[in-house]
Amino acid sequence: MKISDIKPQVYEMAARAEARCRNRFAEIDAVALENTRRVMEAFQEFKVSEAHFAGTTGYGYDDLGRDTLDQIYARLFGTEAALVRLGFVNGTHALTAAMFSLAGPGEKVLAVTGLPYDTLRQAIGISGDAHGSLKFYGIEYGQVDLGPDGCPDLDAIEKAAADPKVRGVMIQRSRGYADRKALTVQEIGQIIQAVRKVNPTANIMVDNCYGEFTDVIEPSHLGADILAGSLIKNPGGGLAPTGGYVAGRKDLVERAAYRLTCPGIGGECGSTLGNNRLLYQGLFFAPHTVAQALKTAVFCAAMMEELGIESSPSVEEKRSDIIQMVKLRDPKKMERFCLGIQAGAPVDSYVTPVPWQMPGYDCPVIMAAGAFIQGSSIELSADGPIREPYTIYMQGGLTYESGKLGIMMAVSAMIE
């Protein structure tokens, strides 16, 4: 398939769909403007200059650009400290480092938004028996499921968090591979209040993946002790070549740094090898890039409504992450949708996505991602586990225009 294969009726559908999105697009642009203002103020406050873009080698001691970027992230997230590092190999790595800062042997970590994302389960010890998991180190795990309406069960959270063994609490902002909505920052704030009511000293962590810059505030502004995410998602702006971040209370960030490197070294080491410029420039672009991804997701929702296919969130719903869940209910339709997304990509457009057994997942997963950065979720991609109810999770779009064409390609592939 090629862009030129988009069917005339799909262009007609796209015109109708886009007309329905205009009010939502204006709201997204307003958020992007406010977040861009915050980023620019932070850059100016810390006097970012050409000197910050120089990289270090070897141990990476006294890396001006790296250490200043930590301060900028801390300012943006309203936290005491931050750790922004290329050494985090993915979001799961950053999340795991943050998770290990929450509790020690004999204490408990409580997940209050249901079962965590697939790749975290081995790190916790829910599945498998991996050396070095929370379970391996004697840290217990507890879980509170979301309510029947998909919202946090605040009464159950209060009851579970009152357990004196609970030292850490985990909140997952995004839906992951689950049939649930992303939590708004305000909903996360309600969870934090419920926990503080019965356990004021608990360390509260938010898995912030896919959510950064979708609102004008972050969960840390409403009391979360530590956040973590990936730089090849929202905050890297499509330019960060790899990495992740942790931001939060100073002592917790230091513990996370010990998990990234080793105790006693923490964040003092870690060369940047000339990549600082990309991390700064990516962060500068991030509010705008996230807005492009959100517009792509809203357009996808409108196109699915044109086809009579259930998806979430709807065009009108408030969004707290960049993911669009599309319930195709058929593995073959998943493959067709992914074929169209792949064919609409600037990179590897000729490749046919097929399901495969990815590390960290308990079933085959299909992924479409013709990205400049391998695995970058802020670039247009679609993926999902090959299991009932056969749902695709679409995210990203460096530009709305390219994202729109990618969705149109996916629709053309399914019609064909």
Secondary structure as GFF3:
##gff-version 3
##sequence-region A 1 416
A	DSSP	three_ten_helix	3	5	.	.	.	ID=ss1
A	DSSP	alpha_helix	8	45	.	.	.	ID=ss2
A	DSSP	three_ten_helix	50	53	.	.	.	ID=ss3
A	DSSP	alpha_helix	64	77	.	.	.	ID=ss4
A	DSSP	beta_strand	81	85	.	.	.	ID=ss5
A	DSSP	alpha_helix	91	99	.	.	.	ID=ss6
A	DSSP	beta_strand	108	111	.	.	.	ID=ss7
A	DSSP	three_ten_helix	118	120	.	.	.	ID=ss8
A	DSSP	alpha_helix	121	124	.	.	.	ID=ss9
A	DSSP	beta_strand	140	143	.	.	.	ID=ss10
A	DSSP	alpha_helix	154	161	.	.	.	ID=ss11
A	DSSP	beta_strand	166	172	.	.	.	ID=ss12
A	DSSP	alpha_helix	185	198	.	.	.	ID=ss13
A	DSSP	beta_strand	203	207	.	.	.	ID=ss14
A	DSSP	three_ten_helix	219	222	.	.	.	ID=ss15
A	DSSP	beta_strand	226	230	.	.	.	ID=ss16
A	DSSP	three_ten_helix	234	236	.	.	.	ID=ss17
A	DSSP	beta_strand	244	248	.	.	.	ID=ss18
A	DSSP	alpha_helix	250	260	.	.	.	ID=ss19
A	DSSP	three_ten_helix	266	268	.	.	.	ID=ss20
A	DSSP	alpha_helix	276	307	.	.	.	ID=ss21
A	DSSP	beta_strand	311	312	.	.	.	ID=ss22
A	DSSP	beta_strand	324	327	.	.	.	ID=ss23
A	DSSP	alpha_helix	331	343	.	.	.	ID=ss24
A	DSSP	beta_strand	365	368	.	.	.	ID=ss25
A	DSSP	beta_strand	381	385	.	.	.	ID=ss26
A	DSSP	beta_strand	391	395	.	.	.	ID=ss27
A	DSSP	alpha_helix	400	415	.	.	.	ID=ss28
###
